[in-house]
Amino acid sequence: MIHLRVVAPPAKADAAMDLLCGTDSICNVIRLAEPSRRPDGVVIMCDVAREDASVVISDLKDLDIHHEGSIALELIDTSISD
């Protein structure tokens, strides 16, 4: 699994949430109530299957998240869940 932390511009946060929640290989989707600073935006976190991570990142980049916000990845060594 790969953990994603996305800072989405407020105008694109709903589209990012729709994309992440609509992808079967993503779980543990969290949208924080407090906004981020530097860059300003909405913080969204999720876990994505390794084999689908590049597709999800490409989809987020299509929303220009990486230009107006940020996308961070972290490898998860162990994940325990059905």
Buried (B, 14 or more C-beta within 10 A) or exposed (E): BBBBBBBBBEEBBEBBBEBBEEBEBBBEBEBEEEEBEEEEBBBBBBBBBEEBBEEBBEBBEEBEBBEBBBBEEEEEEEEEEE
